[in-house]
Amino acid sequence: MAGAAIALFTWGMFTWSVNPPIQSWLIELAPVNSGLLLSLNASAIYLGAGLSGVFGGIVINTAGILNLPPLAALLAVGSITMLVLAARRRRRQRDTVDVALPELAAEAA
């Protein structure tokens, strides 16, 4: 019982700790349209949660219950890969802006 409680607490902590940084990032991307972006983000989260049961049921019916965890792990790895690629792209764009700003300031002076 204690192990299950610890596992569920840890799972919940990691699951819901992702939302605030994503929401902050969306607000930074388009401050004027942040309300729309945040509502679309919430809708995507709920759509994903709703469809997870549908796709899980399809996998169980077609491939069996033992294939569900490996497929879920594969999807999680794909999601993490996309997150890392997006972070790299954002970092590269930020570094480009940081390099360009001093040059522009020197040209203006």
N, C-alpha and C positions, 0 to 999 in steps of 0.2 A: 504494500500500500504506500509506504513512504517513497519507494523508488518510483512508483507511478506518479505520485504527487510532484516529485522533483523533476521528472521527465516532462510532465505537462506544464509545469511552471517555466522551465527552461524553453520549451517549445513556444509557449505563448509570449515569453519575453523577446525571443528572437523574431517571432512572426510580427508582432506589433511594434517593434522598435524600428522597423524599416519604413513605416508610413511617414513619420514626421520629417525625416530628411528628404524623402521624395516630394512631399508637399512643399517644403521649403524650396527645393530645386524648381518645381513648377512655378512657384511665385516669382522666383528670380528670372525664369525664362520669359515670362510675359506678365509683368505686374498689372497691366491694365485689364487683361483677361483672366486674371488668376481665379476668380470665382468660377468661371466656366471650366478652366482646366482642372480645378479641384473637384468639381462635380463630375466631370468625365472620368477622372481618376477613381473616384469612389464608385461610379457606375461600372467601370472595368473590373474593380475588385469584386463587386457583388456578382457580376456576370461570370467571372472566373470561378467564384465559389459555387455558383449555381450549376455551371456546366461541368464542374469537376465530378459531381455525382453521375451525370449522364455519361461522360467519357469513361469513368471508372466502371460503370455498369456494362458499357460496351466491351471494354477490355476483359472484364470477368466473364462475360457471356461468350466472347469469341476466343480468347486465349487462355482463360482460366485464372483463378485467383492468385496462383503462384507467380504469374507474370506481371501482376500489378505493381509490386514494389520496385522491380528493376526498371520498369517503364517510368514510374514516378521519379526514380533517381535520375534517369536519363533526362527527363524534362527539367529537373532541378539543375543539373549540370549545364544544360542549354541556357537556362535563365541566368545562372551565374556568369556564364561566358558572355552573354549579351550585356550584362551589367558592367563587367570588366571592360569590354570594348567601348561602351558608352562613356565610362569614366576616363579611359585613355583619350578618347576623342575630345572630351571636354577639357582635359588637362592640356592637350596639344593646342586647342583653340585659345585657352587662357594664356599659355606660354607665348603664343604668337602675338596676342594683344599686348602682353607685358613687354615684349621685345620691340614692338612697333611704336608704342607710346613714347618712350624716350627719344626715338628718332624723330617722331613728329614734333615733339616739344623742341628739339634742337633746331629743326628746320624753321619753326615758327619764330624762334628768337633771333 
